[in-house]
């Protein structure tokens, strides 16, 4: 009977390297019930599929900017430019006395 191919288990250090984080971060996540799924057959181990799923679950896709938002920020930008024009900055080479 053919058994399904299961991905090899990674150690904590290997999983941390794959995720580009530290083993301490993985330990902290486990203690808080966060992070990728793990098992403890002979020490803490991670499956590649679980690491990939964790990364997929944390992927953020930015939404397209709404036209009214662009206009709103445009007004804020203009107000900031007007305010900046009134700011008085010290001349170059002149230090402020405390």
Order of alpha helices (4+ residues) and beta strands (2+ residues): beta-alpha-alpha-beta-alpha-alpha
